[in-house]
């Protein structure tokens, strides 16, 4: 599983202010001439506050150092940032599952850990938030990729759903306030050179640099 930069891998309501991570967030499934060869999560880095302040150095993507699992989020900032770090620390220490655990079991255990953490979380935002997880089974030409999304809101508990992956190099999932700009740029690149992962990356960079979405920034 590739883990590169810029920000590639891989609305919380408090008593004072609201933090938003309504960014361009996309999952890319890359397929070569033989079979699926890679998967990516790509994100910008802007965090916005309800009073208008912004910070362009936020981490939105996380990766296990021991397992082929990468994560990204959209919506609530505080819960996924805090909970994912805690869960991944236990994953990498071998406390949740052993080496060789299938991707489906890893995802199920991680989702359960996040649900336990969310149960006592006091600052529930009203909007829906999402964590994406890209995972891999096997390697060396036998790789099989899996994608899950875990959604929650103030009125809904965490629920994890596996998504079907396409058989071409395409956007597997797009989330965030800038999704329309991203889709438009991606269609332009597809028309120019077909379906390639480099075209998807290029469309993402163009969408960010266009400044059409004020909530997105590198």
C-alpha positions, 0 to 999 in steps of 0.5 A: 500500500503506497503512502506518499505526500502531499497529504496522501495515504493513506463538525464537532460541536463543543461549548466554545466553537465548531471545527470543520474538516469539510475538505476534499477527501478522496479514495483512489483505486489504481489498476494496471494492465493486469490487476488492481495494484495500489490504493490511495487516500488523498486529502488537503490539510485545512481545519476551519472554525465557526468564527472564521479562523483556519489552519492549514497544517491539520493531519487528516490521514493516518496509517498503521506502521505494522499493517497495510491499513490507511485512514482518512476522515471528513466532518468532525475533527476532534474525535477521529484525530484523537481516537484513531491515534489511540486505536492505531497505537494499540494496533501497532503494538500488537494489542488488538490482533496478530500479524496475518489477521485478514483485512475484514477482521482488522476493519471489524475490530478497529470499528468496534474500538472506535464505537467504544471510544465514541460511546462516552464522547461528549462533544457530538456534532450534529452533522454526519462525519465519516472515517474511510479505511483502505486495507490490503490482503496479501502482497507480491502480485496477489494483493486484494484491496478493501475499502470501508466507510464508518459514519456517525452523527449526534443522532446515529451511532458509528456504523461501518460499511464495506464499499465495492471497489471498481475494476478501473483506476478511478475515484472510489469515494469522494467526500467533503465540501469541494467534491463538485470541483474535484469531480469536474477536474477529474472528468477533464483529465479522463477526457484528455488521457483516460482513466489513470491514477496520475490523472486523478492525482493531477485533478486533485492538485488542480482542484485545490490550487483553483481556490474554488472551495474556500474550505480546502487548502494544501 
